Amino acid sequence: MSATSLDTLSINTIRFLSADAVQKANSGHPGLPMGAAAMAYVLWTRFLKHNPANPKWADRDRFVLSAGHGSMLLYSLLYLTGYPLSLEDLQSFRQWGSLTPGHPESTLTPGVETTTGPLGQGISNAVGLAIAEAHLAARYNRPGHDLVNHHTYVIASDGDLMEGVSAEACSLAGQMALGKLIVLYDDNHISLSGTTSLTFTEDVGLRFAAYGWHVQHVADGNDLDALDGALQVARQAADRPSLIAVRTIIGYGAPHKENTFEAHGSPLGPDELKAAKRNLGWPEDAMFLVPGEALENFRQALARGAEAEAAWNRRLAAYAQAFPEQAAELKRRLTGELPAGWDEGLPEFAADAKGLATRKASEKVMQALGQRLPELMGGSGDLNPSTYTVLKGAGDFESPGVSPEGAQGASGGPWSYAGRNLHFGVREHAMGAIVNGLAAHGGFIPYGATFLVFSDYMRPAIRLSALMKAGCLWVFTHDSIGLGEDGPTHQAVEHFAALRAIPGLLFIRPSDANEAAWAWRVAIENRHGPTALAFTRQNVPTLDRAGLASASGLRQGAYVLNPRVTDPELILMATGSEVQHIVAAEKVLAERGRRVRLVSMPCWELFEAQPAAYRASVLPPAVTARLGVEAGVSLGWHRWVGERGATITLDRFGASAPYQRLMHEFGFTAENVVEQALKLLA
């Protein structure tokens, strides 16, 4: 199928809609859309299964523009194929309140599958999207009922493949043999500051072949036949993911700036833009020109999409007749609804002075949730024996075709794409991005687990989960110096504050086993934002709630533990494992005639969201003697303790020693709480 004049007209429409928008905004990246327009055109008009009239159709193919700086390529395609995006939206590129921000945002623009921009994240999200498709297909498809069957396509740049997160994710994709993942690599030899010969001369194809990918090369990014053929072959190579390295010319058509880094991150300029249009036979004075013939060509996607979705709806109806329970479950998952009674009968923990680690309490709760929530799926960065996050009996997600002889899974269940335990290996960067991809796909409550200190490795993905309002669960254990002998390299100190700084993220640090159970409830209910759960390695007492408030107070973020004290002169506040010390200290202070209020503050964000009246009822403004206790940096505590208050915190790194010695040396004891409280009262 050689290029026709209509193909050329349509491709140039993409190019100049993109370049015009960048020029009007006087900001943006015109080079990638101009160079990659042809391969995007072939993909979107000949292969991509989608319905612009229903951007959330469940069995659509997913398209990820990992090179998010080239966002005008995606916006042009969305407008031209008929998504609810107007020409005026394109003309408002990068402007306040527009649907066309500088980098694609999934919560803003219809048809954008995942928020991209930080390089490497998008292609890594795509691995999560492909895992989601493979898992749902394995769980729900039946002979004669091919209900889940779609591809994940990516356009990625040199920068995406330089970033380490993509190396981790693509290595795992090869291990998992994700055959419906197809990446078009925009191999234009240019990065933002120069040619890739300065920094990136490896053989990318050989690297991906070593990962276990199927690799092809297209020598000319404007050769539609070659692009079409390569995509056909990639779709047939169903036993492994595919990389198609396409040699393109950045800023194609711009006579003085094409094939240079000047076309990467700046508008072409009025004269160069006119010259590019003249060079490619486009009316040089026209701005945002959309020839009717080209628009009609692109808008065929509406009819094709409607037909594809209607056919799928017929298959769904037949499936529902044959397998009503599975169909109901799948529909519920895809709508994001929780099943009735999902949290009934979750573990409750009796008072116990010895107690248990909150990571162990979390494990018990997870097992109960895993039985009731088939959408709960995830894993750890090779730390299952330490994070206790295996869903027992739920199977291990692996390709049966690549299972090494004698390989052992962790769950005790089957080894297949139907498994719900993901083995990420020592790949925390990729784990975060892949979990985001599962959430972006829909139908999952995904989680990733590691030690809290390694949230540093995952921070870009955690931040993006908050930006995308994705209901991801970040399960962190070994949450403080309480992990002990591993020392300061593994002891989270500044991480509470670092995670609390991310807008839209709930950071929950429960004080005991019962708060851990309620933390899981809150996390599961939080389907429109991410939750970070921080659990202890060491045992902590399970508080005797007969004399204290219910752990359900965690829902409000902070609550009064001892409501019997109605006229306090001092407030002791703490989170996590340090709550035990304020509880013990209050008994000593009460014996001395001091009226002390105890406040557990497991989630500052939830507390901040409460009405002012509730916050004042927990922390009465008139009580200015306040002491905050937490085994982390003091940053942020000033808001709660006020000018007259104080903290027992840790504004330094930890040390290597048994945790009991560390807590004593750094002042996290009931005795020190009493001493500091008396100083405040004096």
Secondary structure, DSSP 8 states (H G I E B T S, - for coil): ----HHHHHHHHHHHHHHHHHHHHHT-S--HHHHHHHHHHHHHHHHT----TT-TT-TT--EEEESSGGGHHHHHHHHHHHT-S--HHHHHTTT-TT-S--SS--TTTSTT--S---STTHHHHHHHHHHHHHHHHHHHH-BTTB------EEEEE-HHHHHSHHHHHHHHHHHHHT-TTEEEEEEE-SEETTEEGGGT--S-HHHHHHHHT-EEEEES-TT-HHHHHHHHHHHHH-TTS-EEEEEE--TTTT-TTTTTSGGGTSS---HHHHHHHHHHTT--TT-SS---HHHHHHHTHHHHHHHHHHHHHHHHHHHHHHH-HHHHHHHHHHHHT---TTTTTT------EEEEEEHHHHHHHHHHHHHHH-TTEEEEESS-HHHH----TTS-EE--GGG--TT---SSSS-EETT--EEE--S-HHHHHHHHHHHHHHSS-EEEEEEEGGGHHHHHHHHHHHHHTT---EEEEES-SGGG-TT-TTT--SSHHHHHHTSTT-EEE--SSHHHHHHHHHHHHH-TTS-EEEE--SSEEEE--GGGS--GGGGGGSSEES-TT--S-SEEEEE-GGGHHHHHHHHHHHHHTT--EEEEE-S-HHHHHTS-HHHHHHHS-TT---EEEE-SS--TTTHHHH-TT-EEE---S---SS-HHHHHHHTT-SHHHHHHHHHHHH-
